[in-house]
């Protein structure tokens, strides 16, 4: 079994609320899961509107 980790920090400048941020992150996670068949999770910056880790 191969195990890898990758930490990506994103700046989402057009996000004006947590709801908008969640929408962007959900779409991005779905696209990554479908294309690469990997697990994706948001692990930090839950309360910041324009940051995602």
C-alpha positions, 0 to 999 in steps of 0.5 A: 500500500502506498501512502502519501500526504500533501498539504495545500493552502489556498487563497480564495479571494472572491469568497465573501462568506463561509458558505461561498468558501464551502461551495468552492472547496466542495467542488474542488474536492469532488473534482480531485476525488473523481480524477485521481481517486484519492481522499481529500479533507479540509484540515485547517482554517475552518473559520477564515473566509478566504483561506483553505488548507 
